[in-house]
Amino acid sequence: MKKKNKSDGYISPIGRSWDEVEKELFTPEEIAASNLRVAVIGELIKARNERGISQKQLEEMSGVKQPVIARMEKGSTSPQIDTVLKVLAALGKTLAVVPLETQQG
């Protein structure tokens, strides 16, 4: 199959950065939402690891089943906010509402 050139509507992904491809495939809102999910789950994983507890121990502490915790950490699910809050609370953490950073330029 012959690829068309950029002016014909097809763009070769070779030699392009992920940021370029991401901006083409997703809206800024989708990118921001994904980045936020990654940041929150990353902090959850970091907090669990810093405390040296297993997912099973976190289940016992939070009441959230271990398989749900595993799916959250893997990123294969978008958990409900109350589930995230239960897990974070068990780790001595919570979410905070703060102003969004504004982009200049």
C-alpha positions as CSV (number, residue, x, y, z in Angstrom):
1,M,0.0,0.0,0.0
2,K,1.4,3.3,-1.1
3,K,1.3,6.1,1.5
4,K,0.1,9.5,0.3
5,N,2.1,12.6,1.1
6,K,1.2,15.1,3.7
7,S,-0.8,17.3,1.3
8,D,-3.0,14.3,0.4
9,G,-4.0,13.8,4.0
10,Y,-1.7,10.9,5.1
11,I,1.2,11.6,7.3
12,S,4.0,9.1,7.9
13,P,4.7,8.6,11.7
14,I,8.3,7.9,11.0
15,G,10.6,10.6,12.3
16,R,7.9,12.3,14.4
17,S,7.8,12.7,18.1
18,W,5.0,11.3,20.2
19,D,4.0,14.9,21.2
20,E,3.4,15.7,17.5
21,V,1.3,12.5,16.9
22,E,-0.6,13.0,20.2
23,K,-1.6,16.6,19.3
24,E,-2.9,15.3,16.0
25,L,-4.9,12.4,17.5
26,F,-6.3,14.0,20.7
27,T,-7.9,17.3,21.7
28,P,-6.1,19.4,24.3
29,E,-8.8,18.5,26.8
30,E,-8.2,14.8,26.2
31,I,-4.5,15.2,26.6
32,A,-5.0,17.2,29.9
33,A,-7.4,14.5,31.3
34,S,-4.9,11.7,30.4
35,N,-2.0,13.6,32.0
36,L,-4.1,14.2,35.1
37,R,-5.0,10.5,35.4
38,V,-1.3,9.5,35.0
39,A,-0.2,12.0,37.6
40,V,-2.8,10.9,40.2
41,I,-2.2,7.2,39.7
42,G,1.6,7.8,39.7
43,E,1.3,9.6,43.1
44,L,-0.8,6.7,44.4
45,I,1.8,4.1,43.3
46,K,4.6,6.3,44.7
47,A,2.8,6.6,48.1
48,R,2.2,2.9,48.3
49,N,5.8,2.0,47.5
50,E,7.1,4.6,49.9
51,R,5.1,3.0,52.7
52,G,6.4,-0.5,51.6
53,I,2.9,-2.0,51.4
54,S,1.5,-4.5,48.9
55,Q,-1.7,-4.1,46.9
56,K,-3.2,-6.7,49.1
57,Q,-2.3,-4.7,52.3
58,L,-3.7,-1.6,50.6
59,E,-7.0,-3.6,50.0
60,E,-7.2,-4.3,53.7
61,M,-6.5,-0.7,54.6
62,S,-8.8,0.9,52.1
63,G,-11.6,-1.6,51.5
64,V,-10.9,-1.4,47.8
65,K,-10.3,-4.9,46.3
66,Q,-6.8,-5.7,45.2
67,P,-7.7,-6.4,41.6
68,V,-9.3,-3.0,41.4
69,I,-6.1,-1.4,42.8
70,A,-4.0,-3.4,40.3
71,R,-6.2,-2.2,37.4
72,M,-5.9,1.4,38.6
73,E,-2.2,1.2,38.9
74,K,-1.9,-0.5,35.5
75,G,-4.1,2.2,33.9
76,S,-6.5,-0.3,32.4
77,T,-9.5,1.4,34.1
78,S,-10.8,4.8,34.9
79,P,-11.8,4.5,38.6
80,Q,-14.6,6.4,40.2
81,I,-13.5,9.4,42.3
82,D,-14.7,7.8,45.5
83,T,-12.5,4.8,44.8
84,V,-9.4,6.9,44.3
85,L,-10.2,8.9,47.5
86,K,-10.6,5.7,49.5
87,V,-7.2,4.4,48.4
88,L,-5.5,7.8,48.8
89,A,-7.0,8.2,52.3
90,A,-5.6,4.8,53.3
91,L,-2.2,6.1,52.2
92,G,-2.6,9.3,54.2
93,K,-3.2,11.4,51.0
94,T,-6.1,13.2,49.4
95,L,-6.8,15.2,46.3
96,A,-6.8,19.0,46.2
97,V,-8.5,21.5,43.9
98,V,-6.0,24.0,42.7
99,P,-5.9,26.6,39.9
100,L,-4.8,25.3,36.6
101,E,-1.4,26.5,35.3
102,T,-1.9,28.9,32.5
103,Q,0.1,28.6,29.4
104,Q,1.9,31.7,28.1
105,G,2.4,32.3,24.4
